[in-house]
């Protein structure tokens, strides 16, 4: 939760810095944006064709431009890797079980979104989502893929069980899991096909009728 709260603060600070930079020095903001896009384009082109030029590891250009981008708020704290990690056994499963353990304590409200069922359960939904997102970002991308796969398996099995028992309403835990996937795609800006690879479209369609 603390990690998620810190990420929210980082996003707010970055937005404020970016707004101030564009307001006080629009030429600097535009130059940084264009320079950043140019470097990223060169790096992407290099990975497609290694014969093309690319900044080397001993080149300080990337470190220097990163400092400028962060000072101008032209960065996304959610995409940043803060620590170097090693392979951890069962890491996706642990995160999945942690998320599933929190879902019964939450409920969906059309006006407020995901809220606590009981006041004693002090769970804030945005920090929970951003905390898990940031934690997974520090590890190899296959962990995230496995984590999303486990959520998809949970949703499919829960829906199959509710259908076999002829329960008309979508289970609350499934709603929470789908909300997590929706928010995950929103914050990471990933294409929807990333989560739709694990959850059938008709489940998302039924889920949207609840919102």
Phi and psi restraints in degrees (value plus and minus 20) as a CYANA .aco file:
   2 UNK   PHI     -84.6   -44.6
   2 UNK   PSI     -57.0   -17.0
   3 UNK   PHI     -82.6   -42.6
   3 UNK   PSI     -64.0   -24.0
   4 UNK   PHI     -83.4   -43.4
   4 UNK   PSI     -60.2   -20.2
   5 UNK   PHI     -84.7   -44.7
   5 UNK   PSI     -60.2   -20.2
   6 UNK   PHI     -85.9   -45.9
   6 UNK   PSI     -56.1   -16.1
   7 UNK   PHI     -87.4   -47.4
   7 UNK   PSI     -57.2   -17.2
   8 UNK   PHI     -82.8   -42.8
   8 UNK   PSI     -62.9   -22.9
   9 UNK   PHI     -83.2   -43.2
   9 UNK   PSI     -61.3   -21.3
  10 UNK   PHI     -82.3   -42.3
  10 UNK   PSI     -60.3   -20.3
  11 UNK   PHI     -85.1   -45.1
  11 UNK   PSI     -62.1   -22.1
  12 UNK   PHI     -83.7   -43.7
  12 UNK   PSI     -62.1   -22.1
  13 UNK   PHI     -85.3   -45.3
  13 UNK   PSI     -62.9   -22.9
  14 UNK   PHI     -82.7   -42.7
  14 UNK   PSI     -61.3   -21.3
  15 UNK   PHI     -83.3   -43.3
  15 UNK   PSI     -61.3   -21.3
  16 UNK   PHI     -86.5   -46.5
  16 UNK   PSI     -62.6   -22.6
  17 UNK   PHI     -83.4   -43.4
  17 UNK   PSI     -62.2   -22.2
  18 UNK   PHI     -86.3   -46.3
  18 UNK   PSI     -60.3   -20.3
  19 UNK   PHI     -84.0   -44.0
  19 UNK   PSI     -64.6   -24.6
  20 UNK   PHI     -85.3   -45.3
  20 UNK   PSI     -58.9   -18.9
  21 UNK   PHI     -84.8   -44.8
  21 UNK   PSI     -64.4   -24.4
  22 UNK   PHI     -88.3   -48.3
  22 UNK   PSI     -50.0   -10.0
  23 UNK   PHI    -100.1   -60.1
  23 UNK   PSI     -62.4   -22.4
  24 UNK   PHI    -107.8   -67.8
  24 UNK   PSI     -48.6    -8.6
  25 UNK   PHI    -168.5  -128.5
  25 UNK   PSI      56.0    96.0
  26 UNK   PHI     -86.3   -46.3
  26 UNK   PSI     -49.9    -9.9
  27 UNK   PHI     -89.1   -49.1
  27 UNK   PSI     -59.7   -19.7
  28 UNK   PHI     -84.9   -44.9
  28 UNK   PSI     -63.1   -23.1
  29 UNK   PHI     -82.0   -42.0
  29 UNK   PSI     -63.2   -23.2
  30 UNK   PHI     -86.7   -46.7
  30 UNK   PSI     -59.7   -19.7
  31 UNK   PHI     -84.6   -44.6
  31 UNK   PSI     -62.0   -22.0
  32 UNK   PHI     -84.6   -44.6
  32 UNK   PSI     -63.0   -23.0
  33 UNK   PHI     -80.9   -40.9
  33 UNK   PSI     -67.3   -27.3
  34 UNK   PHI     -86.4   -46.4
  34 UNK   PSI     -60.6   -20.6
  35 UNK   PHI     -85.6   -45.6
  35 UNK   PSI     -60.8   -20.8
  36 UNK   PHI     -83.7   -43.7
  36 UNK   PSI     -64.4   -24.4
  37 UNK   PHI     -83.6   -43.6
  37 UNK   PSI     -57.5   -17.5
  38 UNK   PHI     -85.8   -45.8
  38 UNK   PSI     -63.1   -23.1
  39 UNK   PHI     -85.1   -45.1
  39 UNK   PSI     -64.0   -24.0
  40 UNK   PHI     -82.9   -42.9
  40 UNK   PSI     -58.2   -18.2
  41 UNK   PHI     -84.6   -44.6
  41 UNK   PSI     -60.5   -20.5
  42 UNK   PHI     -85.8   -45.8
  42 UNK   PSI     -60.1   -20.1
  43 UNK   PHI     -86.5   -46.5
  43 UNK   PSI     -63.9   -23.9
  44 UNK   PHI     -82.7   -42.7
  44 UNK   PSI     -60.9   -20.9
  45 UNK   PHI     -85.4   -45.4
  45 UNK   PSI     -55.5   -15.5
  46 UNK   PHI     -85.5   -45.5
  46 UNK   PSI     -59.4   -19.4
  47 UNK   PHI     -89.7   -49.7
  47 UNK   PSI     -48.0    -8.0
  48 UNK   PHI     -98.3   -58.3
  48 UNK   PSI     -55.7   -15.7
  49 UNK   PHI    -157.2  -117.2
  49 UNK   PSI      77.0   117.0
  50 UNK   PHI     -78.9   -38.9
  50 UNK   PSI     -35.1     4.9
  51 UNK   PHI     -93.8   -53.8
  51 UNK   PSI     -37.8     2.2
  52 UNK   PHI     -97.7   -57.7
  52 UNK   PSI     131.8   171.8
  53 UNK   PHI     -89.4   -49.4
  53 UNK   PSI     133.1   173.1
  54 UNK   PHI    -176.8  -136.8
  54 UNK   PSI     123.7   163.7
  55 UNK   PHI     -78.0   -38.0
  55 UNK   PSI     112.0   152.0
  56 UNK   PHI    -100.0   -60.0
  56 UNK   PSI     149.8   189.8
  57 UNK   PHI     -84.1   -44.1
  57 UNK   PSI     -53.9   -13.9
  58 UNK   PHI    -102.9   -62.9
  58 UNK   PSI     -20.4    19.6
  59 UNK   PHI    -100.9   -60.9
  59 UNK   PSI     107.1   147.1
  60 UNK   PHI    -104.3   -64.3
  60 UNK   PSI     -16.9    23.1
  61 UNK   PHI     -79.4   -39.4
  61 UNK   PSI     -66.9   -26.9
  62 UNK   PHI     -84.2   -44.2
  62 UNK   PSI     -59.3   -19.3
  63 UNK   PHI     -86.7   -46.7
  63 UNK   PSI     -60.0   -20.0
  64 UNK   PHI     -89.1   -49.1
  64 UNK   PSI     -63.6   -23.6
  65 UNK   PHI     -87.8   -47.8
  65 UNK   PSI     -51.4   -11.4
  66 UNK   PHI     -83.1   -43.1
  66 UNK   PSI     -61.6   -21.6
  67 UNK   PHI     -82.7   -42.7
  67 UNK   PSI     -60.9   -20.9
  68 UNK   PHI     -86.4   -46.4
  68 UNK   PSI     -62.4   -22.4
  69 UNK   PHI     -84.4   -44.4
  69 UNK   PSI     -60.8   -20.8
  70 UNK   PHI     -88.3   -48.3
  70 UNK   PSI     -57.4   -17.4
  71 UNK   PHI     -87.0   -47.0
  71 UNK   PSI     -50.0   -10.0
  72 UNK   PHI    -112.2   -72.2
  72 UNK   PSI     -20.4    19.6
  73 UNK   PHI      54.4    94.4
  73 UNK   PSI      -5.7    34.3
  74 UNK   PHI    -112.7   -72.7
  74 UNK   PSI      41.1    81.1
  75 UNK   PHI    -176.7  -136.7
  75 UNK   PSI     142.9   182.9
  76 UNK   PHI    -134.8   -94.8
  76 UNK   PSI      89.6   129.6
  77 UNK   PHI     -78.9   -38.9
  77 UNK   PSI     -44.4    -4.4
  78 UNK   PHI     -92.7   -52.7
  78 UNK   PSI     -40.8    -0.8
  79 UNK   PHI    -115.9   -75.9
  79 UNK   PSI     -18.8    21.2
  80 UNK   PHI    -107.5   -67.5
  80 UNK   PSI     121.0   161.0
  81 UNK   PHI    -117.7   -77.7
  81 UNK   PSI      96.2   136.2
  82 UNK   PHI    -113.7   -73.7
  82 UNK   PSI     -48.4    -8.4
  83 UNK   PHI    -155.8  -115.8
  83 UNK   PSI     138.5   178.5
  84 UNK   PHI    -113.9   -73.9
  84 UNK   PSI     107.2   147.2
  85 UNK   PHI    -140.4  -100.4
  85 UNK   PSI     141.4   181.4
  86 UNK   PHI    -131.7   -91.7
  86 UNK   PSI     151.1   191.1
  87 UNK   PHI     -86.3   -46.3
  87 UNK   PSI     111.6   151.6
  88 UNK   PHI    -141.4  -101.4
  88 UNK   PSI     106.0   146.0
  89 UNK   PHI     -88.1   -48.1
  89 UNK   PSI     117.6   157.6
  90 UNK   PHI      41.3    81.3
  90 UNK   PSI       2.5    42.5
  91 UNK   PHI     -81.8   -41.8
  91 UNK   PSI     -66.3   -26.3
  92 UNK   PHI     -81.6   -41.6
  92 UNK   PSI     -57.2   -17.2
  93 UNK   PHI     -86.7   -46.7
  93 UNK   PSI     -61.0   -21.0
  94 UNK   PHI     -82.4   -42.4
  94 UNK   PSI     -64.2   -24.2
  95 UNK   PHI     -86.5   -46.5
  95 UNK   PSI     -57.9   -17.9
  96 UNK   PHI     -83.8   -43.8
  96 UNK   PSI     -66.5   -26.5
  97 UNK   PHI     -83.9   -43.9
  97 UNK   PSI     -56.4   -16.4
  98 UNK   PHI     -82.6   -42.6
  98 UNK   PSI     -65.0   -25.0
  99 UNK   PHI     -84.1   -44.1
  99 UNK   PSI     -66.1   -26.1
 100 UNK   PHI     -82.8   -42.8
 100 UNK   PSI     -53.2   -13.2
 101 UNK   PHI     -88.5   -48.5
 101 UNK   PSI     -45.0    -5.0
 102 UNK   PHI    -106.0   -66.0
 102 UNK   PSI     -45.2    -5.2
 103 UNK   PHI     -80.3   -40.3
 103 UNK   PSI     -60.7   -20.7
 104 UNK   PHI     -82.7   -42.7
 104 UNK   PSI     -38.3     1.7
 105 UNK   PHI    -106.3   -66.3
 105 UNK   PSI     -23.9    16.1
 106 UNK   PHI    -139.4   -99.4
 106 UNK   PSI     138.9   178.9
 107 UNK   PHI    -165.5  -125.5
 107 UNK   PSI     134.3   174.3
 108 UNK   PHI    -112.2   -72.2
 108 UNK   PSI     112.9   152.9
 109 UNK   PHI    -143.0  -103.0
 109 UNK   PSI     109.1   149.1
 110 UNK   PHI     -81.2   -41.2
 110 UNK   PSI     -48.5    -8.5
 111 UNK   PHI    -112.1   -72.1
 111 UNK   PSI     -51.8   -11.8
 112 UNK   PHI    -132.4   -92.4
 112 UNK   PSI     -30.4     9.6
 113 UNK   PHI      64.1   104.1
 113 UNK   PSI    -162.2  -122.2
 114 UNK   PHI    -102.1   -62.1
 114 UNK   PSI     100.7   140.7
 115 UNK   PHI    -149.3  -109.3
 115 UNK   PSI     146.3   186.3
 116 UNK   PHI     -94.5   -54.5
 116 UNK   PSI     121.8   161.8
 117 UNK   PHI     -90.9   -50.9
 117 UNK   PSI     -57.9   -17.9
 118 UNK   PHI    -143.0  -103.0
 118 UNK   PSI     120.3   160.3
 119 UNK   PHI     -79.6   -39.6
 119 UNK   PSI     -46.3    -6.3
 120 UNK   PHI     -90.1   -50.1
 120 UNK   PSI     -44.4    -4.4
 121 UNK   PHI    -105.9   -65.9
 121 UNK   PSI      71.7   111.7
 122 UNK   PHI    -100.8   -60.8
 122 UNK   PSI      59.5    99.5
 123 UNK   PHI    -139.8   -99.8
 123 UNK   PSI     101.0   141.0
 124 UNK   PHI    -122.3   -82.3
 124 UNK   PSI     102.1   142.1
 125 UNK   PHI     -83.1   -43.1
 125 UNK   PSI     -71.4   -31.4
 126 UNK   PHI     -77.7   -37.7
 126 UNK   PSI     -66.3   -26.3
 127 UNK   PHI     -82.5   -42.5
 127 UNK   PSI     -52.0   -12.0
 128 UNK   PHI     -84.2   -44.2
 128 UNK   PSI     -66.8   -26.8
 129 UNK   PHI     -85.6   -45.6
 129 UNK   PSI     -67.8   -27.8
 130 UNK   PHI     -88.6   -48.6
 130 UNK   PSI     -52.1   -12.1
 131 UNK   PHI     -85.1   -45.1
 131 UNK   PSI     -66.7   -26.7
 132 UNK   PHI     -85.4   -45.4
 132 UNK   PSI     -60.4   -20.4
 133 UNK   PHI     -80.2   -40.2
 133 UNK   PSI     -66.7   -26.7
 134 UNK   PHI     -86.4   -46.4
 134 UNK   PSI     -60.8   -20.8
 135 UNK   PHI     -81.5   -41.5
 135 UNK   PSI     -65.7   -25.7
 136 UNK   PHI     -86.7   -46.7
 136 UNK   PSI     -50.2   -10.2
 137 UNK   PHI     -85.3   -45.3
 137 UNK   PSI     -44.1    -4.1
 138 UNK   PHI     -98.1   -58.1
 138 UNK   PSI     -29.0    11.0
 139 UNK   PHI    -134.8   -94.8
 139 UNK   PSI     157.0   197.0
 140 UNK   PHI     -80.3   -40.3
 140 UNK   PSI     127.6   167.6
 141 UNK   PHI     -83.6   -43.6
 141 UNK   PSI     -41.4    -1.4
 142 UNK   PHI     -86.6   -46.6
 142 UNK   PSI     -47.3    -7.3
 143 UNK   PHI     -84.9   -44.9
 143 UNK   PSI     -61.3   -21.3
 144 UNK   PHI     -83.9   -43.9
 144 UNK   PSI     -61.5   -21.5
 145 UNK   PHI     -82.6   -42.6
 145 UNK   PSI     -62.2   -22.2
 146 UNK   PHI     -86.8   -46.8
 146 UNK   PSI     -58.8   -18.8
 147 UNK   PHI     -82.6   -42.6
 147 UNK   PSI     -67.0   -27.0
 148 UNK   PHI     -85.2   -45.2
 148 UNK   PSI     -55.2   -15.2
 149 UNK   PHI     -83.7   -43.7
 149 UNK   PSI     -58.7   -18.7
 150 UNK   PHI     -86.4   -46.4
 150 UNK   PSI     -60.3   -20.3
 151 UNK   PHI     -83.7   -43.7
 151 UNK   PSI     -63.2   -23.2
 152 UNK   PHI     -81.5   -41.5
 152 UNK   PSI     -60.6   -20.6
 153 UNK   PHI     -84.6   -44.6
 153 UNK   PSI     -59.7   -19.7
 154 UNK   PHI     -82.8   -42.8
 154 UNK   PSI     -63.3   -23.3
 155 UNK   PHI     -85.8   -45.8
 155 UNK   PSI     -65.2   -25.2
 156 UNK   PHI     -84.4   -44.4
 156 UNK   PSI     -63.6   -23.6
 157 UNK   PHI     -87.8   -47.8
 157 UNK   PSI     -58.0   -18.0
 158 UNK   PHI     -87.1   -47.1
 158 UNK   PSI     -60.7   -20.7
 159 UNK   PHI     -86.9   -46.9
 159 UNK   PSI     -58.5   -18.5
 160 UNK   PHI     -84.5   -44.5
 160 UNK   PSI     -59.5   -19.5
 161 UNK   PHI     -87.4   -47.4
 161 UNK   PSI     -63.9   -23.9
 162 UNK   PHI     -86.5   -46.5
 162 UNK   PSI     -53.2   -13.2
 163 UNK   PHI     -89.2   -49.2
 163 UNK   PSI     -61.4   -21.4
 164 UNK   PHI     -86.6   -46.6
 164 UNK   PSI     -49.8    -9.8
 165 UNK   PHI    -110.6   -70.6
 165 UNK   PSI     -16.3    23.7
 166 UNK   PHI      37.0    77.0
 166 UNK   PSI      23.2    63.2
 167 UNK   PHI    -106.9   -66.9
 167 UNK   PSI      98.5   138.5
 168 UNK   PHI     -89.1   -49.1
 168 UNK   PSI     -53.5   -13.5
 169 UNK   PHI    -111.8   -71.8
 169 UNK   PSI     130.0   170.0
 170 UNK   PHI     -90.7   -50.7
 170 UNK   PSI     111.0   151.0
 171 UNK   PHI     -75.3   -35.3
 171 UNK   PSI     124.5   164.5
 172 UNK   PHI     -82.1   -42.1
 172 UNK   PSI     -57.7   -17.7
 173 UNK   PHI     -86.3   -46.3
 173 UNK   PSI     -53.7   -13.7
 174 UNK   PHI     -87.8   -47.8
 174 UNK   PSI     -60.2   -20.2
 175 UNK   PHI     -79.9   -39.9
 175 UNK   PSI     -64.1   -24.1
 176 UNK   PHI     -83.9   -43.9
 176 UNK   PSI     -61.5   -21.5
 177 UNK   PHI     -85.4   -45.4
 177 UNK   PSI     -59.7   -19.7
 178 UNK   PHI     -88.4   -48.4
 178 UNK   PSI     -56.3   -16.3
 179 UNK   PHI     -82.4   -42.4
 179 UNK   PSI     -59.3   -19.3
 180 UNK   PHI     -82.0   -42.0
 180 UNK   PSI     -64.7   -24.7
 181 UNK   PHI     -84.1   -44.1
 181 UNK   PSI     -60.6   -20.6
 182 UNK   PHI     -81.5   -41.5
 182 UNK   PSI     -66.5   -26.5
 183 UNK   PHI     -88.9   -48.9
 183 UNK   PSI     -54.1   -14.1
 184 UNK   PHI     -82.2   -42.2
 184 UNK   PSI     -65.9   -25.9
 185 UNK   PHI     -84.4   -44.4
 185 UNK   PSI     -58.6   -18.6
 186 UNK   PHI     -84.3   -44.3
 186 UNK   PSI     -67.3   -27.3
 187 UNK   PHI     -96.2   -56.2
 187 UNK   PSI     -55.0   -15.0
 188 UNK   PHI    -104.6   -64.6
 188 UNK   PSI     -33.9     6.1
 189 UNK   PHI      39.5    79.5
 189 UNK   PSI      11.4    51.4
 190 UNK   PHI    -102.3   -62.3
 190 UNK   PSI     134.7   174.7
 191 UNK   PHI     -85.4   -45.4
 191 UNK   PSI     129.9   169.9
 192 UNK   PHI     -83.7   -43.7
 192 UNK   PSI     -43.8    -3.8
 193 UNK   PHI     -83.7   -43.7
 193 UNK   PSI     -37.8     2.2
 194 UNK   PHI     -84.0   -44.0
 194 UNK   PSI     -63.5   -23.5
 195 UNK   PHI    -108.2   -68.2
 195 UNK   PSI     -49.3    -9.3
 196 UNK   PHI     -89.0   -49.0
 196 UNK   PSI     -34.7     5.3
 197 UNK   PHI     -90.6   -50.6
 197 UNK   PSI     -38.7     1.3
 198 UNK   PHI    -131.2   -91.2
 198 UNK   PSI     -40.8    -0.8
 199 UNK   PHI    -147.0  -107.0
 199 UNK   PSI     105.4   145.4
 200 UNK   PHI     -79.7   -39.7
 200 UNK   PSI     130.9   170.9
 201 UNK   PHI     -82.4   -42.4
 201 UNK   PSI     -55.0   -15.0
 202 UNK   PHI     -86.5   -46.5
 202 UNK   PSI     -47.0    -7.0
 203 UNK   PHI     -90.3   -50.3
 203 UNK   PSI     -61.9   -21.9
 204 UNK   PHI     -83.9   -43.9
 204 UNK   PSI     -58.1   -18.1
 205 UNK   PHI     -83.0   -43.0
 205 UNK   PSI     -63.6   -23.6
 206 UNK   PHI     -86.4   -46.4
 206 UNK   PSI     -56.5   -16.5
 207 UNK   PHI     -84.0   -44.0
 207 UNK   PSI     -58.8   -18.8
 208 UNK   PHI     -87.9   -47.9
 208 UNK   PSI     -43.3    -3.3
 209 UNK   PHI     -89.9   -49.9
 209 UNK   PSI     -40.5    -0.5
 210 UNK   PHI    -100.5   -60.5
 210 UNK   PSI     -52.4   -12.4
